[in-house]
Amino acid sequence: MSSLEKMRLQDHPILQPFRLNGRWYSPSDTTIALYPSQTAFLLINGKIGKPVQRPPQQLEKGTES
C-alpha cells in the first residue's frame, strides 16, 4: 500500500493554474495530491481533473504467491 493510499490522498492532473494555501500550481506540475475534501471546488471550476488511476505495482521476482 502506498503512502498516498494510507493517507487517503488522490493524485489529480492539473488542467489550469490555481492557487492553494498561498502557493501557485501550474499545469507544468502535471499532478497534485489532494484529500477528497479539497477537490470539490477545484473540480467544479475545471482547475483539476478526476483522480488518476495508478497501475498496480508489479511484484518483484521471488515474492509471488
URRA-V378457 format. One record per residue. N is the residue number from 1. RES is the residue in one letter. SS is DSSP state (H for helix, E for strand, C for the rest). D_FIRST is the distance of its C-alpha to the first C-alpha in whole Angstrom. Layout:
N,RES,SS,D_FIRST  N,RES,SS,D_FIRST
//
This chain:
1,M,C,0  2,S,C,4  3,S,H,7  4,L,H,8  5,E,H,6  6,K,H,7  7,M,C,10  8,R,C,11  9,L,E,12  10,Q,E,13  11,D,E,15  12,H,E,18  13,P,E,21  14,I,E,24  15,L,C,27  16,Q,C,30  17,P,C,30  18,F,E,30  19,R,E,30  20,L,E,27  21,N,C,28  22,G,C,31  23,R,E,29  24,W,E,30  25,Y,E,27  26,S,C,28  27,P,H,27  28,S,H,27  29,D,H,24  30,T,C,23  31,T,E,20  32,I,E,19  33,A,E,16  34,L,E,17  35,Y,E,17  36,P,H,18  37,S,H,21  38,Q,H,22  39,T,H,22  40,A,H,25  41,F,H,28  42,L,H,27  43,L,H,26  44,I,H,29  45,N,C,31  46,G,C,30  47,K,C,28  48,I,E,24  49,G,E,23  50,K,E,21  51,P,E,17  52,V,C,16  53,Q,C,14  54,R,C,12  55,P,C,12  56,P,C,10  57,Q,C,9  58,Q,C,12  59,L,C,13  60,E,C,15  61,K,C,18  62,G,C,19  63,T,C,15  64,E,C,16  65,S,C,17
//
